[in-house]
Amino acid sequence: MSQAGPQMRHAVRRALISGDPQRMKLVGKVVVGELLRRGDLVRVAIESQEAIGGPFCLLKGSTQLVDLGPLDGATYDLDAPLWRPAVDSAPETPVSAPPAGPGDFQDFTGVLGVMEQAQDLDLGAPQAGEAGSILAGILRLLSRFTPQFRLFAILDGDDPIPEQQQLVFNASSPEVLTRWQGARTPGHAVFIPSVAELPGCILCQDGLPSGAANVEGAFKFQMAVAVPIWSHGPGEVGDPLEAGLLYLVADQSWPREQILKLGRRLSKFVTRRWRHQHGVIQAINTDALTGLYNRAFFDNQFTIELERARRTNHPLTLVIADLDHFKTVNDELGHHAGDLALQMVARRLQEELRRIDLICRIGGEEFALVLPDTSLEAGKEVMTRLLNAPFRTEFLHEEERLDLKVTFSFGAVTFPEAGTDAFELYRKADAMLYLSKDLGRNQCHFWSSEGDHQQLLPGS
């Protein structure tokens, strides 16, 4: 043991204290493999070795002979850059580097793999339903390292779920209903002894044929658990809010308490990763002052929304808005009043528009509104409502309470009437905005191919 380093000597002492023969044997193989690799042990051939045991090695710098027989007759490939002993009866498994000490090296590399893959999770845009994309990426990551399980999630609410993935589903779908859901207490996990009790949207996935039949070539899943996933939203302060259920479907029978414990640990990982990724996305894509999406988000997401409208043959309306005389507010009342005005209009726009509508601050006092599934006539109704909405707030200025009221000038275009290209639509909406400003502000103009652009005024 004098040639072994302090870390190895410590590992040997712990193995001896444990009294576990398997552990002592494993540690012995690791130590011998390292000494062979370093050249501190030299293999020797002894006449009639078969009769006396072995194989044998000579300790460098001494005449001491080391019998490797107690280590199950292990032999070592000195030409391969490996720390792990190669057993004659089994093929060797390549390992890239020696571990810090004895233990399950595969567990270590598995954890390292999870950490590496976690860095590559896609930071999608935080639009309605993006929770589905985030969770699907996390479940795909975990699935690479848990082949004995299938992982799914069902989220509460009615946010749209991205079409391209089959791991996350919406609770509003009739295919998620099960007999036990009504009896489950919110916040509690459920043990599912038969996969026939899983929601239909999960049973129809690959390897889980409908009805949980054992089909040749398909996995034979035997049990599952459903554990709560906690929201990254308002529940951060105070009691957490349940956002849905994580389903862990096993391909073999597990003890009830063991698989429930594993399900809860996976739920904690998924929830924390979801919160972290959501926070990063928010920091990247939102305006710090108003909480609205920023210009970078708009540039990316408007193209995506336009492509979705083109593919589904649905209309889409783009609106460019600019606060009237905003420089005067800053000059006469100060930048604090200007900030309050921007925060107020952000709140009012969110109150007046739908959750699926995108509201972006793309400049100092300039905003962009993307209204999916909104035709020309529906767009006119929306803009009439905004022109008549009270954009006003009270604030204290030099010990005097003032009523601050602002108005907007708008320019709007509708796909496909105004064009099909993102740049073309933005250019036309911007031209309509400047037409509204030139004609007196506090109004909206919709682009028309005939040139008779349609004007909307407050009170109309």
Buried (B, 14 or more C-beta within 10 A) or exposed (E): EEBBEEEBBEBBEBBEEEEEEEBBBBBBBBBBBBBBBEEBBBBEEBEEEEEEEBBBBBBEEEEEEBEBBEBEEBBBEBEEEBBBBBBEEEEEEEBEEBBEEBBEBEEEBBEEEBEEBBEEBEBBBBBBBBBBBBBBBBBBBBEEEBEEBBBBBBBBEEBEBEEEBBBBBBBEBEEBEBEEBEEBEEEEBBBBEEBEBBBBBBBBBEEBBEEBEEEEEEBEBBBBBBBBBBBBEEBEEEEBBBBBBBBBBBBEEBEEEEBBBBBBEBBEBBBEBBBBBBEEBEEEBBBEEBBBBBBEBBBEBBEEBBEBBEEEEBBBBBBBBBBBBBEEBBEEBEEEBBBBBBBBBBBBBBEBBEEBBBBBBBEEBBBBBBBBBBBBEBBBEBBBEBBEBEBBBEBEBEEEEEEBEBBBBBBBBBBBBBBEEBEEBBBBBBBBBBBBBEEEBBBBBBBBEEEEBBBBBEEE
